[in-house]
Amino acid sequence: MRIVAGTLAGRELTSPTDGRVRPTAETVRAGMLDLVGPAVAGARVLDLFAGTGALGLEALSRGAARADFVEFRPASLHALKTNIARLKLKRCCRVFNKDALRFIEDPRPLRPGLRRPAV
């Protein structure tokens, strides 16, 4: 699995080996981000059920300013944090160790600007 486009295009991402993670396919990520196009530049993205972080990391590669990742499985958290560190993106990423469904019930960490249109 790799980053498809942007400043980090071609960079490999690590994934848990337990088979429980099904990362978003490269073509799906590319299509989703191509669809929103220029809206990604400078945006703050939220990657729920982040897994490896592929979607949020792809958005950062394409010019998003910040990414918040929500994941609670230990193996996925390890892969996510490894990917962020390898890509040297710690300064623009936050990782929340929480179940995504519970996180959206009380999104206090994201409250400022949360009501703006989402990418």
C-alpha positions as CSV (number, residue, x, y, z in Angstrom):
1,M,0.0,0.0,0.0
2,R,1.3,3.4,-0.9
3,I,0.4,7.1,-1.2
4,V,-1.0,7.7,-4.7
5,A,-0.5,11.4,-5.4
6,G,0.9,14.7,-4.1
7,T,4.2,15.5,-2.3
8,L,4.4,12.0,-0.8
9,A,3.4,10.0,-3.9
10,G,4.9,6.6,-4.0
11,R,5.8,6.4,-0.3
12,E,4.9,3.0,1.2
13,L,2.6,2.6,4.2
14,T,2.8,-0.1,6.8
15,S,-0.3,-2.1,7.7
16,P,-1.0,-4.6,10.6
17,T,-0.4,-8.2,9.6
18,D,-3.3,-9.6,11.5
19,G,-5.7,-9.4,8.5
20,R,-8.3,-7.4,10.4
21,V,-7.5,-4.2,8.7
22,R,-8.9,-3.6,5.2
23,P,-7.2,-0.4,4.0
24,T,-9.0,1.8,1.5
25,A,-7.9,0.8,-1.9
26,E,-5.5,3.2,-3.7
27,T,-8.0,3.7,-6.6
28,V,-10.8,4.5,-4.1
29,R,-8.6,7.0,-2.2
30,A,-7.5,8.6,-5.4
31,G,-11.1,8.9,-6.7
32,M,-12.4,10.3,-3.4
33,L,-9.7,13.0,-3.2
34,D,-9.9,13.8,-7.0
35,L,-13.6,14.4,-6.5
36,V,-13.1,17.0,-3.8
37,G,-10.0,18.3,-5.6
38,P,-9.1,21.9,-4.6
39,A,-11.1,21.7,-1.3
40,V,-8.4,19.5,0.2
41,A,-5.7,22.3,0.0
42,G,-5.4,23.9,3.4
43,A,-8.2,21.8,4.9
44,R,-8.4,20.0,8.2
45,V,-9.4,16.4,7.6
46,L,-10.9,13.8,10.0
47,D,-10.1,10.1,9.3
48,L,-12.6,8.1,11.3
49,F,-11.9,4.3,11.7
50,A,-8.4,5.4,10.5
51,G,-6.7,2.0,10.5
52,T,-3.4,2.7,8.8
53,G,-4.3,6.3,8.2
54,A,-4.1,6.0,4.4
55,L,-7.0,8.3,3.7
56,G,-5.9,11.1,5.9
57,L,-2.2,10.7,4.9
58,E,-3.2,10.9,1.3
59,A,-5.1,14.1,2.0
60,L,-2.0,15.6,3.6
61,S,0.1,14.6,0.6
62,R,-2.4,16.5,-1.5
63,G,-2.1,19.7,0.5
64,A,-4.4,19.3,3.5
65,A,-3.1,21.4,6.4
66,R,-3.9,19.0,9.3
67,A,-5.3,15.6,9.9
68,D,-7.0,14.1,12.9
69,F,-7.1,10.3,13.1
70,V,-9.5,8.2,15.2
71,E,-8.6,4.6,15.8
72,F,-8.8,2.2,18.8
73,R,-7.3,-1.1,17.8
74,P,-3.8,-1.5,19.1
75,A,-2.3,-3.0,16.0
76,S,-3.9,-0.3,13.8
77,L,-2.7,2.4,16.2
78,H,0.8,1.1,16.0
79,A,0.7,1.1,12.1
80,L,-0.9,4.5,12.0
81,K,1.7,6.1,14.3
82,T,4.5,4.4,12.4
83,N,3.2,5.8,9.1
84,I,2.9,9.3,10.5
85,A,6.5,9.1,11.9
86,R,8.0,7.6,8.7
87,L,6.4,10.4,6.6
88,K,7.6,13.0,9.1
89,L,4.0,14.4,9.6
90,K,3.8,14.5,13.4
91,R,3.5,18.3,13.5
92,C,0.2,18.3,11.5
93,C,-1.4,15.1,12.9
94,R,-3.3,14.2,16.0
95,V,-4.2,10.6,16.9
96,F,-7.2,9.9,19.1
97,N,-7.2,6.4,20.7
98,K,-11.0,6.0,20.8
99,D,-13.8,4.1,19.1
100,A,-14.9,6.3,16.2
101,L,-18.7,5.9,17.0
102,R,-18.1,7.1,20.5
103,F,-15.8,9.9,19.3
104,I,-18.5,11.5,17.1
105,E,-21.0,11.5,19.9
106,D,-18.7,13.9,21.8
107,P,-16.2,15.5,19.4
108,R,-14.9,18.1,22.0
109,P,-11.4,17.9,20.7
110,L,-12.6,19.1,17.3
111,R,-15.2,21.6,18.3
112,P,-13.6,24.8,16.9
113,G,-14.7,24.9,13.3
114,L,-16.4,21.5,13.4
115,R,-19.6,22.8,11.8
116,R,-17.7,24.0,8.7
117,P,-18.2,21.9,5.5
118,A,-16.4,18.6,5.8
119,V,-14.0,17.2,3.2
